[in-house]
Amino acid sequence: MPSRWAVLAWINFALAVAAVLKFFPLLLSLTQGLVLTAEQRAAGLAEDRAWALDLISDTPYLLMVWALVAFWLRRQTGSAWLLPWQKSQRSEIERP
């Protein structure tokens, strides 16, 4: 059974992945052009872009929580466990 630190590291990694995935709707919206035409606005693309911008508006808070958890993990275990699978592989190799 994984330790509580390993579980927390995986949850923190999932939080970082979520922070990155939040930018995909904005990137998809920007493929329509930086400035939307009247036809694109009439088709509802302006609302989609506004939603995408709203989606990423709390990303700094999410990254702050991620950094605090990584700092706390480092303080408790000696490693920030940014890539939890590498830590689990190292710990399995080091065991006799």
Number of C-alpha atoms within 10 A of each C-alpha: 5 7 8 9 14 17 13 16 23 17 15 23 19 13 16 18 11 13 18 12 11 17 15 12 16 18 12 13 18 13 8 13 10 8 10 15 13 10 9 13 14 11 11 10 17 17 12 16 20 12 14 19 16 12 14 18 12 12 17 11 11 16 14 11 15 21 16 13 18 20 16 14 20 14 11 11 11 10 14 18 23 18 12 19 14 11 16 13 10 10 10 10 9 7 6 4
